[in-house]
Amino acid sequence: MVTLVALGLEAQAAPGDAPLGDSDLPEWADKKLGPFHARVSRWVEGTSRSIDGFFGTTDALTVNTDSYLRIRDEMDWREGEPFEQDLGARFRLDLPTTEDRLRLIIESEPEETRGTLAEQESALTDDQTGSLDDLLVGLNRLGERDKRRQWNTRVGAGIKLRLPLEPYVRLTSQRLWTLDEGPWQLNSDNRLSWFNGDGYSARTRWDLGRALDDSRHLRFLTNVQWRETEDTLEYSQAVELNRRLNRRSVLRYSAVALGESASHPAIEDSYLQVRYRRDIHKGFTFVDVSPSLHFRREDDRDPRWALTLSLEMYFRRHIDRVSL
């Protein structure tokens, strides 16, 4: 999603873009939505700063914070299957001044609980809706190294707020290479985790991409994942072409293959997908429309259509359209 936002929802329009407003909603809706969004965003930021001020320093009143709340309503239709709707929220309280390079994190639905690679790939955003059963409270030790020069490693530990309480430990490592000082960049993101209730899990993601011009970006993504609860190796390969239409809209064209097993590898699903994403209101309300054509092994590779619609709203004091 970061690439989509970076390409399509930039703060400034590219040369040649027609003048655009900042909202598709009628004026009466803006008058009602604006104050509501401001109140909730102040509450999110105020809660984060209050907790951080208790554990940390008075810098909590001024330092930037990555805290946010996101509410999403997602509707899925797959040919031959019943219609599904999912309404949920995801939040993160980022407490940056607790100690130098040590952060207290309170977040819902960690990456380790987001299901199989197939479930992650089918979601419009980079995560799926979680629940309070997946609430984490922990400390992250931030790495000090620049990932463009050497491996940057972070260590985290804490508990999952579920009875009985579940401790966890997480190690992540990242690296970014610019190939031959050219336009191609290779990003590696790796994670090893242990949760008392779910056991071990490991994931590695490799992202090779380059800008083709001012409005198009090409990516090749490889994901490999193993979870002790499933005890099978999952992998996916995707090719994406992201195209910015204007400063508020973007298209993504994808071709994806999903497989399982190391001893008897098989492609479980392959599909073609087009995703349209639009900022419909001032950088914090987005609509996604994503039709796709699947060729699943369980359907004998017969083509099956699918459609996902999503409406999501971010509550955050300062909207950063790239990081969202």
Secondary structure, 3 states (H helix, E strand, C coil): CHHHHHHHCCCCCCCCCCCCCCECCCHHHHHHHHHHHHHHHHHHHHHHHHHHHHHCCHHHHCCCCCCEEEEEEEEEEECCCCCEEEEEEEEEEEEEEEECCEEEEEECCCHHHCCCHHHHHHCCCCCCCCCHHHCEEEEEECCCCCCCCCCEEEEEEEEECCCCCEEEEEEEEEEEEEHHHCCCEEEEEEEEEEECCCEEEEEEEEEEEEECCCCEEEEEEEEEEEECCCCEEEEEEEEEEEEEEECCEEEEEEEEEEEECCCCCEEEEEEEEEEEEEEEECCCEEEEEEEEEEECHHHCCCEEEEEEEEEEEEECCCCCCCCC
